[in-house]
Amino acid sequence: MTIGDSRRQEENKRVIALPIAAILSVIGSLGCCLPLAFVAALGAATASAIFTALRPWLLILSAALLVTGFLQLYRGGRSCQRRDVVSVAIFWIAVAIFLTMMFFSQQIASLLAGRLAS
């Protein structure tokens, strides 16, 4: 065996060793974080089941808070202070989101699932 042949064999070993080392490092990094992803998915599924059961109560709470906000914004404080345009805009955006989620929740879920799947 000549010196050139031994160098080629060393280079071939390096060419094979580098991708294998890269694959092992990826697997090592996934090994540290992948269990956490499973735990997060399990937690999200559990939270989804709990919030689905609590949905009517959460809608009632949201409606009550919006009524309270409306009263504070339009009826509260009979002083001569002007309402802030930003406060009024944020309130009506919250009302729009509430009504959309109340009446079109299944369509929004389908839309989000379709967007996340693609």
C-alpha positions as CSV (number, residue, x, y, z in Angstrom):
1,M,0.0,0.0,0.0
2,T,1.4,3.4,-0.9
3,I,1.2,6.7,0.9
4,G,-1.4,8.0,-1.5
5,D,-3.7,5.0,-1.0
6,S,-3.6,5.5,2.8
7,R,-4.4,9.2,2.5
8,R,-7.4,8.4,0.2
9,Q,-8.7,5.8,2.8
10,E,-8.4,8.4,5.5
11,E,-10.2,11.0,3.4
12,N,-12.9,8.4,2.7
13,K,-13.3,7.7,6.4
14,R,-13.6,11.5,7.0
15,V,-16.2,11.8,4.3
16,I,-18.3,9.1,5.9
17,A,-17.6,10.1,9.5
18,L,-18.7,13.8,9.1
19,P,-22.3,13.0,8.0
20,I,-22.6,10.3,10.6
21,A,-21.4,12.8,13.3
22,A,-24.0,15.3,12.0
23,I,-26.8,12.8,12.2
24,L,-25.8,11.7,15.7
25,S,-25.7,15.4,16.9
26,V,-29.2,16.0,15.5
27,I,-30.5,12.9,17.2
28,G,-28.7,14.0,20.4
29,S,-30.3,17.4,20.3
30,L,-33.7,15.9,19.6
31,G,-33.2,13.5,22.5
32,C,-33.0,16.4,24.9
33,C,-36.0,18.4,23.6
34,L,-38.3,15.8,22.0
35,P,-39.8,14.6,25.3
36,L,-40.7,18.1,26.1
37,A,-42.6,18.4,22.9
38,F,-44.6,15.3,23.8
39,V,-45.4,16.8,27.2
40,A,-46.4,20.1,25.6
41,A,-48.7,18.3,23.2
42,L,-50.2,16.3,26.0
43,G,-50.7,19.5,28.0
44,A,-52.3,21.3,25.0
45,A,-54.7,18.4,24.5
46,T,-55.7,18.4,28.2
47,A,-56.2,22.1,28.2
48,S,-58.3,21.8,25.1
49,A,-60.5,19.2,26.8
50,I,-60.9,21.3,29.9
51,F,-61.6,24.5,28.0
52,T,-64.2,22.7,25.8
53,A,-66.0,21.7,28.9
54,L,-65.8,25.2,30.4
55,R,-66.8,27.0,27.1
56,P,-70.3,28.0,28.1
57,W,-69.0,29.4,31.4
58,L,-66.2,31.2,29.7
59,L,-68.6,32.8,27.2
60,I,-70.8,34.0,30.0
61,L,-67.8,35.4,31.8
62,S,-66.6,37.2,28.6
63,A,-70.1,38.6,28.0
64,A,-70.3,39.9,31.6
65,L,-66.9,41.5,31.3
66,L,-67.8,43.1,28.0
67,V,-71.0,44.5,29.5
68,T,-68.9,45.9,32.4
69,G,-66.5,47.4,30.0
70,F,-69.4,49.0,28.0
71,L,-70.8,50.5,31.2
72,Q,-67.4,51.9,32.2
73,L,-66.7,53.2,28.8
74,Y,-70.1,54.8,28.0
75,R,-71.9,55.3,31.3
76,G,-69.1,55.5,33.9
77,G,-67.7,58.7,35.2
78,R,-70.2,61.4,34.5
79,S,-67.4,63.9,34.5
80,C,-66.5,66.0,31.4
81,Q,-63.7,63.7,30.3
82,R,-63.7,62.6,26.7
83,R,-63.5,59.0,25.8
84,D,-60.2,57.9,24.3
85,V,-60.5,56.8,20.6
86,V,-58.1,53.9,21.3
87,S,-60.1,52.6,24.2
88,V,-63.3,52.7,22.1
89,A,-61.6,51.0,19.2
90,I,-60.1,48.2,21.4
91,F,-63.5,47.7,23.1
92,W,-65.3,47.2,19.8
93,I,-62.6,45.0,18.4
94,A,-63.0,42.8,21.5
95,V,-66.8,42.7,20.9
96,A,-66.2,41.7,17.3
97,I,-63.8,38.9,18.4
98,F,-66.2,37.7,21.0
99,L,-69.2,37.6,18.6
100,T,-67.1,35.9,15.9
101,M,-65.9,33.2,18.3
102,M,-69.4,32.8,19.7
103,F,-71.2,32.3,16.4
104,F,-68.5,31.0,14.1
105,S,-66.2,29.0,16.3
106,Q,-66.3,25.8,14.2
107,Q,-65.5,27.7,11.0
108,I,-62.6,29.5,12.7
109,A,-61.3,26.2,14.0
110,S,-61.5,24.6,10.5
111,L,-59.8,27.6,9.0
112,L,-56.9,27.4,11.6
113,A,-56.6,23.7,11.1
114,G,-56.4,24.1,7.4
115,R,-53.8,26.8,7.6
116,L,-51.7,24.9,10.1
117,A,-51.8,21.6,8.2
118,S,-50.5,23.2,5.0
